[in-house]
Amino acid sequence: LAVAPMAAAFPCPSSPSFVHASCGVSVTAAAGCDKVMSEMKARVNGQSSGAWHDPHNNGIYSSLDSSEGQLNFQRVTGNKKYTDKLSFTFTDKGDTCEISGCSASQVFSVADFSTNYCNLRMLYCGSADGCKPVQNDFTSTENQVDPSLGAGKDPSACLKTTENFLAKDSQCPPKGFDTIQEFNLESFISKRWWIQQQMAVKYLPKSQNRCVYAEYKLRDKKSFWGYDVAVHNHAENVTAPHAPYDSGNKICAKIVDKARGKLEVAPCFLPSIAAGPYWVIDYDEA
């Protein structure tokens, strides 16, 4: 697990959750800032009249208190379960507008499936990006996209409406899903685990996907924050001289349901309430 701080390079809205997903962007729009700000407000205000809808799972934007050269918004997900806050600042530069924006989740989150990025992008993208402007259509260039650790930045994810996501009774994990039964934790952690397949993520990109392994060891006693297991992750740079990326003794796990393979993992300095789920779905050494 990785901690998900807010995108440090961009002033982000605050969040009640110490660990939360976020994304910051730096964008150059081929229009004056007055037109850019007017278009953003037109999209948000156009939801009630049907002039505009959020292509990313039909989220609902609303305006918050703003000031000169700054716009603040809130977005509630289409299933009404999650709220994010957004902030933009605008600076005219000749015939263009420099936009700095950040979106921050308001609940505990690490992976966000590009939601915070899409929160921002859907308010400045133009017809050239597949979006539908309300008043002013302009092109834009994303100079920098900086999601927090575990968060995404996939533009294709922004123009999707997922049926399951919109369902009011949707939940994660889905109904009927559960972990392994009669799990033997001692056997599971008795040896080093070598990764056979690994999805590229920000904290473990393809460039570091060499000799990746994980080791686990039961602590003699719980830590101050209630952790039971010491976690050790290791990876190496693919290119020579294969520089190591090693977690050392900085990651810990808490046993939630030992017989069902449910643990929670976090950096050891964080309270266990901030740890994220680590579930064993299946395990077989046969």
Residue, then its C-alpha position, 0 to 999 in steps of 0.5 A: l500500500a502507498v500513502a496517497p497525499m494530495a498532489a503537492a505541486f498544486p494547492c488542493p482543497s482540504s479533505p477530512s481524510f488524512v489519506h485521500a486520492s487527489c490530482g493536480v493539473s497545469v493546463t494551457a487553454a487557447a482562449g482568454c481566462d474570461k472565456v475559460m471561466s465562463e465556460m466552466k460555470a456554464r457547464v456546471n450551471g447547465q446541468s439543471s437545464g440539460a444544456w450539459h451533463d458530466p460524461h464521467n458517470n453523470g456526476i453532479y457539479s455545484s459551485l462553491d465560494s470563489s474569488e477573482g481569478q479562482l473558481n471552486f466546485q464540488r462534485v458528487t458521484g453519479n451514485k451519490k456516494y462520494t464527494d470531491k472538491l475542486s479548485f482552479t486558478f487562472t492567469d492570462k498569458g497573451d492570447t492563452c490562459e494558464i490554468s492550475g487545478c486540483s481535485a481532492s477526495q473527501v473520504f479515505s481513498v488511494a486508487d480513484f480510477s482517474t476520478n479526480y483527474c476527470n473531475l478537472r478535465m471535464l470542465y476545460c476539455g473541448s470538442a477536439d477532446g470529445c467533449k461538448p462545450v456549452q458556450n466557448d469551445f477552445t483547445s487545451t494542452e495539459n502541461q502536467v498531470d500529477p495524480s497522488l500515489g495510486a490515483g489515475k490519469d486516463p483521459s479515456a476513463c473520463l468519457k465513460t458511463t458505467e452502468n454498475f457505477l450509476a446503480k444506487d445499490s452498487q457497492c465495493p466489494p459487490k454483493g456475494f463477493d468474499t475472500i478465501q475460507e480457512f486461510n492459513l496465514e502462517s503458511f502464507i507468510s512462511k516464504r518469500w512471494w515472487i510476483q509473476q504478473q504485476m499491473a503497472v502503477k505509479y509506485l511500481p511502474k514498468s521501469q521497476n518491474r524486475c525481481v519484485y517480491a514481498e515478505y511478511k513476518l508476524r511481529d512478536k507483539k502488536s505495534f503502537w498502532g496495532y499492527d501485527v505483521a511486518v511487510h517488506n517489499h522489493a523491486e529493481n530497475v529493469t535497466a542495468p545496474h538494476a537499482p533497488y527500490d526497497s521498503g525496508n521496515k516501513i510497511c506494516a499490516k493489521i490482521v482483521d480476519k485471520a481465517r478469511g485472509k483479511l488484513e489492512v496495510a499501511p506505512c507503519f507510522l500511520p494509525s491503523i484506521a488509515a490502513g487499506p484493505y489487503w484481501v487474499i482471494d485464493y491461495d494454493e501451493a499445490 
